[in-house]
Amino acid sequence: MDRPKNADGLKNADGPNAVLFERRDFAPGLASFFVRPDVPVPFVPGQFTRLGLPTDDHGSQFVQHAYSFASAPNSDAYEFLVRLVPGGALTPRLFDLEVGQRLWVEPRVHGKFTLDAAPDSDELVLVGTGTGVAPFRSMLVHGSVHDRFRRVVLVHGARYVHDLAYREEFAQMAEVDADFEYLATVTVEPDDAGVELDGLHRGRVLRLLEPDRYRSVTGRDLVPERCQVFLCGNPAMIADATLLLEERGFRKHRTRHPGHIHSERFW
């Protein structure tokens, strides 16, 4: 599923309606923003809303962008994973915000990239690159994923180790949950960077979806008879992964024609 074409740009609004409660930095230019809206709106893990900041002193028009929820629905604040885009209209200003300052959050939620769209299955495979891991983090911390899927595998890709947001949290989940596996992979990190690479894989997330590789890492087959796959992040990754999976019998999920591949592109 693509984000709406009007997900970026200017929007008229009544004014700032939320406060920046906390910020957690993973790496330079990569952070979680914890936002408390004046009036919270219920959401389902996998959905998204829009953040915005006023473009003038009147605060009647906002530059805004769509972000997936990274928090559980019952959290006391919304959490959004944000990558700084140098020269961008919104993210440099978001990163300049101080805790306690106000911003705008759209009082509606959007999207059908949720587990409700998938039938109960033996295995749920979540594949995210960059900030595309955000909706999966929401699904996992919600705590009900095993109600419908016996096993869950998260394949998490980034260029560098420090770009693997929530890496330690996901690794701890895997330690205490024998039915959850966390497969993190990096594409650029040099061997001599002085970064701990134990437990990490090398290369694109697609490598881990190849039949022999997936079987060697998990001990199971990635087949449509037992798996549902969610893809989120880089459009090129989604296109390549979809092609790889379709060659093995997976089908794109449609509302009227249920399948096995669910996707959301981040740009």
C-alpha angles and dihedrals in degrees: 000000000000124000113252113275090238092057090109132046136043125345133179114234141161093250142279109333104175142048131228101243101178143345128211118195119209096176138338105303096008120093147143115240116206109206129186113203119209088234113024118218122209117247140178120233108266096037126110142207136186133265121203146174127206118263095208143021092267092063093214097120127047138196104223145175137193120253132178119236111254094184133079116263091245095054119120090236138028113251123207128183109221132188116204112239108200109229092013122142097237117015098063088055092046090054089050092056117109125217108273096032120119133243139166126267119185108246090225135067129218143193145068096224091117137122088250086078093060126076120235108279142173093245135025116199117196116192118188136166125197113329087352087092090073099089090046091053088054090051093049099046090047085074102214100092094105091056088080106016122053095202131025127197122189115198107193122186134186140150096247135021093246089058091063096099115203090011095141092045092051091046090053090050089055091050094057099034115060090191094057123077126190116203112184122184135181128201106194111024107123119229092237096051092106091239122137106249100173111134093014127116128219127233138024122330088249090073090063090052094055110111099244094039095049091048093049093050100041103022090233139091122254099224134146093240091072109014141076116194127205118193124193135169133027111045092219091055091049093050093048094044092048091052092048092050095044089056086062097049102271117137131206112255116247127180092241095030110044116210142162106259120078120178145177124188119214096210 
